[in-house]
């Protein structure tokens, strides 16, 4: 129990320190009933698992009643204003020494094609 709480606390602290400063807030900055890092956790869970927004396990992320539509509104606003791109650039710059670029396949160009083979080309 303690270990899972400690792990969750470390992740929340990381989100608060590394991700949340680059996210834009609304005009009423103190109007939120949930923590910003909890919204980020829910969005990252959705991106990692690929589940539908309506199927998010909201009780896992929020202590109060919160809707999937509110999570979507945050994600849409941050996508539209470029906050996610800024976060990606900042984290890539900060942790570029930890990235092993030798084993990354960003598209399917290096994936084996078993049926077609040499006929396809690049």
C-alpha positions as CSV (number, residue, x, y, z in Angstrom):
1,X,0.0,0.0,0.0
2,X,2.7,2.5,1.0
3,X,4.8,1.7,-2.1
4,X,1.9,2.4,-4.5
5,X,1.1,5.6,-2.6
6,X,4.8,6.7,-2.8
7,X,5.0,5.8,-6.5
8,X,1.8,7.9,-7.2
9,X,3.1,10.8,-5.2
10,X,6.4,10.8,-7.2
11,X,4.5,10.8,-10.5
12,X,2.3,13.6,-9.4
13,X,5.3,15.6,-8.3
14,X,6.9,15.0,-11.7
15,X,3.8,16.1,-13.6
16,X,3.5,19.2,-11.5
17,X,7.1,20.1,-11.9
18,X,7.8,19.1,-15.5
19,X,4.5,19.3,-17.4
20,X,2.0,21.6,-15.6
21,X,4.1,24.9,-15.9
22,X,3.8,24.7,-19.7
23,X,0.0,24.3,-19.7
24,X,-2.2,27.3,-20.2
25,X,-4.9,28.0,-17.7
26,X,-8.2,29.7,-18.2
27,X,-8.9,33.3,-17.2
28,X,-10.0,32.2,-13.7
29,X,-6.8,30.4,-12.6
30,X,-8.1,29.4,-9.1
31,X,-11.5,28.2,-10.3
32,X,-10.6,24.5,-10.7
33,X,-12.1,21.9,-8.4
34,X,-9.5,19.3,-9.4
35,X,-5.7,19.4,-9.5
36,X,-4.1,20.1,-12.9
37,X,-1.7,17.2,-12.5
38,X,-4.7,14.8,-12.1
39,X,-6.2,16.1,-15.4
40,X,-2.7,15.5,-17.0
41,X,-2.7,11.9,-15.5
42,X,-6.1,11.2,-17.0
43,X,-5.1,12.5,-20.4
44,X,-1.8,10.5,-20.5
45,X,-3.8,7.4,-19.4
46,X,-6.1,7.9,-22.3
47,X,-3.2,8.4,-24.8
48,X,-1.3,5.4,-23.4
49,X,-4.3,3.0,-23.4
50,X,-6.2,4.3,-26.4
51,X,-9.5,4.0,-24.5
52,X,-12.4,6.2,-25.3
53,X,-12.8,9.3,-23.3
54,X,-16.2,8.2,-22.1
55,X,-14.6,5.0,-20.7
56,X,-11.9,6.8,-18.6
57,X,-11.9,5.5,-15.0
58,X,-12.4,8.9,-13.6
59,X,-12.6,7.7,-9.9
60,X,-9.1,6.5,-10.3
61,X,-7.9,10.1,-11.1
62,X,-10.2,12.5,-9.3
63,X,-11.5,12.6,-5.7
64,X,-14.5,14.7,-6.7
65,X,-17.2,14.2,-9.4
66,X,-15.6,15.1,-12.7
67,X,-16.8,14.4,-16.3
68,X,-15.0,13.0,-19.2
69,X,-16.1,16.0,-21.2
70,X,-14.1,18.3,-18.9
71,X,-11.0,16.2,-19.5
72,X,-11.6,16.5,-23.2
73,X,-12.0,20.3,-23.0
74,X,-8.6,20.6,-21.3
75,X,-7.0,18.4,-23.9
76,X,-8.6,20.2,-26.8
77,X,-7.6,23.6,-25.4
78,X,-4.0,22.5,-24.8
79,X,-3.8,20.9,-28.3
80,X,-5.1,24.0,-30.0
81,X,-2.8,26.5,-28.3
82,X,0.3,24.4,-28.8
83,X,1.0,23.5,-25.1
84,X,1.6,19.8,-25.9
85,X,4.2,20.7,-28.5
86,X,6.0,23.0,-26.1
87,X,6.0,20.2,-23.5
88,X,7.4,17.8,-26.0
89,X,10.2,20.2,-27.0
90,X,11.2,21.1,-23.5
91,X,11.3,17.5,-22.3
92,X,13.2,16.4,-25.3
93,X,15.8,19.1,-24.8
94,X,16.1,18.4,-21.1
95,X,16.3,14.6,-21.4
96,X,18.0,14.2,-24.8
97,X,21.0,12.5,-23.2
98,X,18.8,9.8,-21.8
99,X,17.2,9.0,-25.2
100,X,18.6,6.0,-27.1
101,X,18.0,7.0,-30.8
102,X,19.5,3.8,-32.1
103,X,16.3,1.7,-31.6
104,X,13.6,4.2,-32.5
105,X,11.2,3.5,-35.4
106,X,9.0,6.5,-35.9
107,X,7.1,5.1,-38.8
108,X,6.7,1.7,-40.6
109,X,9.6,2.2,-43.1
110,X,11.8,-0.3,-41.3
111,X,9.1,-2.8,-40.7
112,X,9.4,-6.2,-42.4
113,X,7.0,-6.8,-45.3
114,X,6.6,-10.6,-45.5
115,X,4.4,-11.0,-48.5
116,X,5.6,-8.3,-50.9
117,X,9.3,-8.1,-50.2
118,X,11.6,-6.4,-52.8
119,X,8.7,-5.4,-55.1
120,X,7.6,-2.5,-52.8
121,X,10.8,-0.5,-52.5
122,X,11.1,2.6,-50.3
